[in-house]
Amino acid sequence: MRILKAINKVPGGLMVVPLFLGMAVNTFTPNLLKIGGFTEALSGVGYPTVLGMFLFTAGTKMTLKTAPRMLKRGFGILVAKVGIATTIALSVAYFLGGDLFGLSKLALLVAMSDTNGGMFLALTSAMGDKEDAGTYVPQSIETGPFLTMIILVGAGLANIPWMTMVSVIAPIAAGAILANLDEDLREFFGSHEPIIVPFMAFTLGQNINLMNVVNGGLLGVVLGIMTLVITGLCCIAADKLLGGSGIAGAAASSTAGNSAAVPKAVAMADPTYAAIAPIATVQVAASVIVTAVLTPILTSWMYNRVQKQRAAAGRTATPGAAPAATPATAGAAPAE
């Protein structure tokens, strides 16, 4: 059987498939794993431990050895994506009573503020250049619930003790410190992150009832389209403003698979979000799938547009001038 290959065919499969399996267990056989010991540790009660492991591995991906231009563009895309997500979420919170036609401020903030890093790197590696891929280093700050908590607390929309905030960032900081001290540790933990993701998704799913999927599924599709269009346009504009081609900005228009874990993490820190966290999780998971399909299309469209612009610039160049370099041809040997 080719189970893993089948899972990987699903957008964000390592997160989405175990998530829905966990929801199915919780919905139809809620006591199946509640037999104590190590088995019950792999149920919903084990979610905080697995999340802590994931945050540590996420931290190991944060390095300091990047070029200033990459940092400038990366932070620009980060500010654009998180900025527009925050603006929309706060507008919904303060002017619409915290709900936009069934999309909560929590779901909007989470889905629109966290980029799918694996997809970003794959798309920019295929259609951009090394600098495009390198812009993800500062963008990795989006990973996990800490930034979401900072925004909610700073806006007065959550009451989260600072020690809880510290407990979230501590594993990220520990991972980042070790990764910058030892490249072998960074490689080891970073390469093994995929092993943790299915366990995190499965334990998270066992805190959600599938009946919420029925209520939140269609709105999750809408959320995914909003994320692609709104954050995509803002990130493309920021990328081009800072000297990029727009390809990296388009590749940042997705929702990260692991962001489905954030609503629950926020609810654990502030119980007032407990009521909306389950449906927010489903909506964010739907956004993961939708953007996983649409973000490559947007990035490909941006790439083709950039290629046409460069070709046009080459045709209008002065006679005898060298044509503009492209990611595919830059550094290549002259044609015979």
C-alpha positions in Angstrom: 0.0 0.0 0.0 1.1 3.5 -0.8 -0.5 5.2 2.2 2.1 8.0 2.6 2.0 8.9 -1.1 -1.8 9.1 -1.0 -1.6 11.4 2.0 0.9 13.6 0.3 -1.4 14.1 -2.6 -3.7 16.0 -0.3 -2.7 19.7 0.0 -1.1 19.9 3.5 -1.8 16.2 3.8 0.5 15.5 6.8 -1.5 18.0 8.8 -4.9 17.8 7.2 -5.4 14.0 7.0 -4.4 13.2 10.7 -6.4 16.2 11.8 -9.6 14.8 10.2 -8.8 11.3 11.5 -8.5 12.7 15.0 -11.8 14.5 14.6 -13.5 11.3 13.3 -12.3 9.4 16.4 -13.5 12.2 18.7 -16.9 12.4 17.0 -17.8 8.7 16.6 -15.7 6.9 19.2 -14.7 9.6 21.8 -13.6 7.1 24.4 -11.6 4.8 22.1 -8.2 6.0 23.2 -9.1 7.1 26.8 -7.7 3.9 28.4 -4.9 5.6 30.3 -1.1 5.2 29.9 0.7 5.8 26.7 -2.3 5.2 24.5 -4.3 8.1 26.1 -1.2 10.2 25.9 -1.7 10.1 22.1 -5.2 11.4 22.4 -6.3 15.0 22.8 -4.7 15.3 26.3 -1.2 14.9 24.7 -1.6 17.9 22.4 0.3 20.4 24.5 3.4 18.2 24.7 3.4 17.6 20.9 2.9 21.3 20.2 5.8 22.1 22.4 8.0 19.7 20.4 6.8 21.3 17.2 7.5 24.9 18.4 11.1 23.8 19.3 11.7 22.4 15.8 10.2 25.5 14.2 12.6 27.6 16.2 15.6 25.7 14.8 14.8 27.1 11.3 15.5 30.7 12.4 19.0 31.7 11.4 20.9 35.0 11.6 23.2 34.4 8.6 21.2 36.0 5.8 21.9 38.9 3.4 20.5 42.3 4.3 18.5 42.5 1.1 16.8 39.1 1.9 16.0 40.4 5.4 14.6 43.6 4.1 12.3 41.9 1.6 11.4 39.1 4.0 10.4 41.5 6.8 8.5 43.6 4.2 6.4 40.6 3.1 6.0 39.7 6.8 4.7 43.1 7.7 2.4 43.2 4.7 0.9 39.8 5.5 0.6 40.1 9.2 -0.4 43.8 8.9 -3.4 43.3 6.6 -4.5 40.2 8.7 -4.3 42.3 11.9 -6.2 45.2 10.3 -9.0 43.0 9.1 -9.2 41.0 12.4 -9.3 44.1 14.5 -11.9 45.8 12.3 -14.1 42.8 12.6 -13.5 42.7 16.4 -14.3 46.4 17.0 -16.8 47.2 14.3 -18.6 44.0 13.6 -18.9 42.4 17.0 -16.1 39.9 16.4 -17.8 38.0 13.5 -17.8 38.5 9.7 -20.7 36.4 8.3 -19.6 33.5 10.5 -15.8 34.0 10.3 -14.5 35.0 13.7 -11.7 37.4 14.3 -9.6 34.5 15.5 -10.0 32.5 12.3 -9.3 35.6 10.1 -6.2 36.5 12.0 -4.8 33.0 12.1 -5.5 32.0 8.5 -4.3 35.2 6.9 -1.1 35.8 9.0 0.8 32.5 8.6 2.4 31.4 5.4 2.9 27.8 4.4 6.7 27.7 4.6 7.2 24.4 2.7 5.1 25.6 -0.2 6.8 29.0 -0.2 10.2 27.5 -0.5 9.1 25.0 -3.1 7.5 27.7 -5.3 10.3 30.3 -4.9 12.9 27.6 -5.6 11.2 26.6 -8.8 10.1 30.0 -10.1 12.2 32.5 -8.2 15.8 32.8 -7.3 17.9 32.1 -4.2 17.1 35.5 -2.8 13.4 34.9 -3.1 13.7 31.6 -1.2 15.9 33.3 1.4 13.2 35.9 2.3 11.4 33.2 4.2 13.9 33.4 7.1 12.3 36.5 8.7 8.8 35.3 7.6 9.3 32.2 9.8 8.5 34.5 12.8 4.8 33.9 11.8 5.1 30.2 12.7 3.1 29.1 15.7 0.7 30.8 18.1 3.0 33.4 19.7 2.6 36.2 17.2 -1.2 35.7 17.2 -1.2 35.9 21.0 0.9 39.1 20.9 -1.5 40.7 18.5 -4.6 39.7 20.5 -3.1 40.8 23.8 -1.7 44.0 22.4 -5.1 44.9 20.9 -6.9 44.1 24.2 -8.8 41.2 22.7 -7.3 38.5 24.9 -6.4 38.1 28.6 -3.3 35.9 28.4 -0.8 35.9 31.4 2.7 36.9 30.3 4.1 33.7 31.7 1.9 31.8 29.3 3.3 33.9 26.5 6.8 33.1 27.7 5.9 29.4 27.8 5.0 29.6 24.1 8.1 31.4 23.0 10.6 29.5 25.2 10.8 26.4 23.0 11.0 28.5 19.9 13.9 30.6 21.4 15.6 27.4 22.6 15.5 25.9 19.2 16.7 29.1 17.5 19.6 29.5 19.9 20.8 25.9 19.4 20.3 26.1 15.6 22.5 29.2 15.4 25.2 27.6 17.6 25.3 24.3 15.7 24.4 23.8 12.1 24.2 20.0 12.6 21.5 20.5 15.3 19.6 22.8 12.9 19.7 20.2 10.2 18.8 17.3 12.5 15.7 19.0 14.1 14.6 20.8 11.0 14.7 17.7 8.9 12.6 15.7 11.5 9.9 18.3 11.9 7.5 16.3 9.5 7.5 13.4 12.0 6.0 15.6 14.6 3.3 17.3 12.4 1.0 14.2 12.1 1.0 13.6 15.8 0.3 17.2 16.5 -2.6 17.1 14.0 -4.1 13.9 15.3 -4.1 15.0 18.9 -5.5 18.4 17.9 -8.3 16.7 16.0 -9.4 14.8 19.0 -10.5 18.1 20.6 -12.9 18.8 17.7 -16.2 17.4 16.7 -16.9 16.7 13.0 -20.3 18.4 13.4 -18.4 21.6 13.5 -17.0 20.8 10.0 -20.5 20.9 8.6 -21.0 24.3 10.0 -17.6 25.7 9.1 -16.5 24.0 5.9 -18.0 26.4 3.3 -17.0 29.5 5.2 -13.5 28.0 5.4 -13.4 28.0 1.6 -14.4 31.6 1.6 -11.6 32.3 4.2 -9.1 30.6 1.9 -10.1 32.7 -1.1 -9.9 35.9 1.0 -6.5 34.9 2.3 -5.2 34.3 -1.2 -6.6 37.5 -2.8 -6.1 40.0 0.0 -2.7 38.9 1.5 -1.5 37.9 -2.0 -2.0 41.3 -3.4 -0.5 43.0 -0.4 2.6 40.8 -0.3 3.2 41.2 -4.0 3.0 44.9 -3.7 5.4 44.9 -0.7 7.8 42.6 -2.5 7.9 44.8 -5.6 8.2 47.9 -3.6 11.4 46.5 -1.9 13.0 45.5 -5.1 11.6 42.0 -5.7 9.8 40.6 -8.7 6.6 39.9 -6.8 7.1 36.1 -7.1 8.0 35.8 -3.4 5.0 37.9 -2.5 2.6 35.7 -4.5 4.2 32.6 -2.9 3.3 34.1 0.5 -0.4 34.1 -0.1 -1.1 30.7 1.5 -2.2 29.5 5.0 0.3 27.3 6.8 -0.8 23.8 7.6 0.3 24.0 11.2 -1.8 27.2 11.7 -4.8 24.9 12.3 -3.2 24.3 15.7 -3.2 27.9 16.7 -6.9 28.5 17.6 -6.7 25.7 20.2 -3.4 27.0 21.5 -5.0 30.5 22.0 -8.0 28.9 23.7 -5.7 27.1 26.1 -4.1 30.4 27.0 -7.4 32.3 27.2 -10.5 30.2 27.9 -12.8 32.9 26.5 -11.8 31.7 23.1 -12.8 28.1 23.9 -16.2 28.4 22.3 -15.0 29.6 18.9 -11.7 27.7 18.7 -13.1 24.4 17.3 -15.0 26.0 14.4 -12.1 28.4 13.8 -9.8 25.4 13.6 -12.0 23.8 10.9 -12.2 27.1 8.9 -8.4 27.5 9.1 -7.9 23.9 8.0 -10.2 24.6 5.0 -8.2 27.7 4.2 -5.0 25.5 4.2 -6.5 23.3 1.5 -7.9 26.1 -0.6 -4.7 28.1 -0.6 -2.6 25.0 -1.2 -4.4 24.7 -4.5 -4.7 28.3 -5.5 -1.3 29.8 -4.3 0.7 27.8 -6.9 -1.6 29.1 -9.6 -1.2 32.7 -8.4 2.6 32.3 -8.2 2.7 30.8 -11.7 0.7 33.7 -13.0 3.1 36.1 -11.4 6.1 34.2 -12.7 4.7 34.2 -16.3 4.0 37.9 -16.0 7.6 38.7 -14.8 9.0 36.6 -17.7 7.0 38.5 -20.2 8.1 41.8 -18.8 11.7 40.7 -18.8 11.4 39.5 -22.4 9.8 42.8 -23.4 12.6 44.7 -21.7 15.2 42.6 -23.6 13.5 43.4 -26.9 13.4 47.2 -26.2 17.0 47.3 -25.0 19.5 49.4 -27.0 21.3 47.5 -29.9 24.2 45.5 -28.7 23.1 45.6 -25.0 23.0 42.3 -23.1 19.4 41.2 -22.4 18.2 41.3 -18.8 19.1 38.3 -16.7 16.4 36.0 -15.5 16.4 33.5 -12.6 16.8 30.7 -15.2 19.6 32.3 -17.1 21.5 34.3 -14.6 24.9 32.9 -14.2 24.5 30.5 -17.1 27.2 29.9 -19.7 26.7 31.8 -23.0 24.8 29.9 -25.7 27.0 28.4 -28.3 
